[in-house]
Amino acid sequence: METTASSPTTRATELLQRPRYEVIPLDGVEEQVLAHVPREVTVTVTVSPTKGLEPTLALAGALAGHGYSVVPHLSARLVSGAGEVAEIAERLRGDGVGDVFVVAGDAEVPSGSLHGAIDLLEALEELGRPFAEVGITGYPESHPLIDDATTIAAMFEKARHATYIVSQVCFDPAVTAQWIEAVWARGTRLPIHVGIPGAVSRAKLLRVSTRIGIGDSMRFLRKNGSFAGRFFRGFDPDRLIEGLGEVLAGEKVGGFHVFTFNDLEDTEAWRQRRLVPTA
């Protein structure tokens, strides 16, 4: 059957032409981005609770200097207060960054007066919204540390300061699709960038699954034979995209946020294969 312009398949292809690749600011990643990531791909840079914000800000500035659209993650619990928020905003704007992703962060003890993402979002609001785009996190499944009622309430509170949502990885695309519909039905009408793993190894996904809160999805994966067959050969994100179904055809999904875990060469090779039309 011929694909129409509004079909989920066509929409997925359109979104994969300009995805977001999440990278971890480790030694050598700048060179990997330059070697394997085209400029049409937006690069988002994570933040470490142990290394602090500086590696994130430095890599974001360097990649912006190379011509990439860059989205640094800003962890509220690593920022000392409103004064540092202003300094960070000035630095990033000077680097040409116009988009930030705001999270609470995993640091057990806050560095200052900001305890959660809402505190940092409000600090940015007081600066006059220095960034055109501001992202917040969404959880199709339960957050590993926070109950569902709290995450829903927090999303409502944060949404008025944000322009888009990034969903955490979920290996059951039906759950993700239902969650997207529910978010919009509750009145949070922000475009959602669906979080999917890149073409990463089984061992790496197993290693990080519990840490980033996708344990339930891993259990789903193990029980689903068609998924498991692909997974044990090295994960292929296609099924997660195809399983989203009709929710892709509308305005609710704004893009794909690809968790590369710095496996950039394989992830970009997968994307290029996906973009090549099939007979």
N, C-alpha and C positions, 0 to 999 in steps of 0.2 A: 504494500500500500504506500502511496506517495506521502512523504512527510510534508505537513503544512508549516507555515512560518511560525505558528503559535504552538506547535506540538512540543511535548517534553523533550524529545530527542533533539530537535533543532535548538530549543532553548538551552539545553545542556551544552551543545557545541558552542553556542554564542558565549556562554559564561566561561567556558574553558579557554576561550581565546584571550581572556584577560583575568586570570585567576590571581589569587594571593598565595604566595609560598611563605610559610612560616619557617624561620631559621633560628638556630641557637647560636649566640655569639661566642663561638669557640675559635681557637687558633686555626687559621686556614680557611675559614668559611667565606671571607671576603673574596678570596681567590676562586673558591668554588662557584660562588654566585657569578663572578665575571666570566668564568669558563663555560657555565652551563645554563644560565638563566637569561632569556631575552628581556629586552627593556619593556616589553608590553606586560610583563608579569610584575605585579606589585609584591614587594618583599616586606614581610613583617618580622620584627626582631624581638625575641622573647627576653625575659629578664630573670635573673637568678637571685634567689633570696640570700645566697651566700656570697656572690660576687658583687651584688649591688647594681645600681643603675648605670654606672659609668660604661661598662662594656657595651650595653645596649645603645646608649646615646652615641658612643664613638662609632660603632658599626653603622648605625642609622645615618650619621653624618657622612661617613665615608661612602656608603652606597648612594646616598642622594647626590654626592659629588660626582659619581660615575653616571648619573642620569636616570637612576631608578626612582620610581615612586616608592617611598619607604614609610612604614608604619611601626614606630617603636611602641613596645608595650611599656606602660607606666604603672608601676606597682605602688599603690597608696602607702603600704606599710613600710616602704623603703624611703619615703620622702619625709623630711623633718617638719615641714609646715608650709604655710602659704608663701613665705619668702622663697623657699627652694622651688616651689611650683612655678613662680614667676621667672626664676632663673632658667629653669628647664625649658619653659615655653619660649623665652627669648632666644636661647641657644638653638632650639629646634627650628624655630621660624627663620633664624639666620642661616640655617643649613638648607632651607627650602622645604621643610617638612610641613605638610598641611593636614595630617591625619594621625591620630594617636589612638591606641587601644588601651582602655583603662581597666585595670583589675585591682582587686584587693591585695593579692600577693600571698605568698606562702610563709613569709617571715613570721615566726612565732611571736616575736615582740616588736611592736611598731617602733620606727625610728623617732617618731614625734607625735604630733597631734592628729595625724590622719590614720584612722583605723580601718577604713573600708573604702571601696571604690566610690561610694556616694560622697565621701569627704573630699576626695580628689576632684570629682566631677564638679562639686560646688565651688571648689577653689578656682577651677578653670572658668566657671561661670562668672565669678567675681572679677576675673581678669578681662571680661568682655568676650568670652569665647574665642580665644586666639587661634583655634584650629577649625577649619571648615568642616572636617569630618571627625567624629568621635565614636569609637566602637565600645560596646559592652559585651559581656559574656552571657550565653544562655545554655541551659542544661536539659537536653531531651530526656536524659535519664536522671536519676538521683545524683546530686552532688555527693562526693565521698565524705564530706564533713558537715554538710548543711542539709536540713530537712526541706522537703519540697515546698511547703507553705512559705518558708522563709525565702527561698530562692524566687518564688513567684512574686512575693511582696517586694523584694529587693529589685526585681526587674521593673516593676511599675515605678518605683521611686527613681531608678536610674534612667529610665527611658526618656524622660523629659529633657535630659541633658545630652542625649546621644542622637546619632543619625543612623546607626545600624547596629545589628546584633551578630555576633559570631557564635555558632553553636559548637559545643564540645563534640568530640567524636562519638558516634553511636553506630554500631555494626548492624543494627536492625533498621533498615531504611523506612520501614512502615512506622516505627516508633518516631523517627525523626519527622516524617511527613505529618503524622497526627499532632506532634508537638507544635510544628509550625502553624498548623491550622488553629490550634488552641491558643497560641500566643496572639494571633491576630483577632480571634474571636473574643478574647478578653480585653481587646482595645489597644494593645501595643502594636501599632501599625508601622513598624520599622522594617526595612528590608533585612533579610536574614542571610548571612553568608554561611553556608552549610560546611561544617568541619568534616573533612575526610582525610584519612592517611594518604600519603603519597605511596609510590611504589617502593615500600621499605621491606626489610626482611622480617620473617616470622619472629626471629629471636629478639629483634629490637622492639616489635610490638608487644610481645610478651613481657619484656623487661619494663616497659613504660606504662602498661595498661592500668595497673593498680594505682600508680603514682598520679596519673592524670584523670583517674576516676572513670575508667571505661571497663571495669571488671564485669559488670552485667553483660555488656556487649561481647566480651570475650567468651562468656559462658554460652551466649547465643551462637557465636561463631562455631564453637566446638560441637554444638548440637545440630548445626545446619550443614548437611553433607556437601551441597553444592558450593557453599562458601568455604567450607573447610578444605575442599580439594584445591582451590585456588590459594588459600592461605598458606598451606604447607609447602607450596612451591614458591612462595614469596608473594606478598599481598598485592592484589590488583584492585584498584578502587572502582572499577566499572560497575559492579553489581550494586554498590551503594548509591551510585548516581541513577542507574536505571530503576532501582527500587523506589525512588522518590515519587515516581509516577506523575500524576496530573498537577501536583503542587508546583512542579517546575514551570508549568506553562503560564502561570500568572505573575503578579508583581511581588508576591511574598518572598521569593528567593532572589536575593540580589547578587549572588556569586558563590564561588567555592573558595573556602579557606583550607589550603592543603598543608597538613602537618607533615613536613618533609623529613624531620629529624636529621636534617643535613644530608640526606641521600638525594642530592639535587640532580645528579646525572641521570639516575634511573627514573626519577619522578618526571623530569622533563622529557625523557625518551617516551615514557608512557603517555604524556599529554600530546606529544606530536603524533604518536600512533593513533590516538583517539580523534585527533582533528582531521586525519586523512580520510576522505570519503570512501566508503566501501561500495562495491558494485551491487 
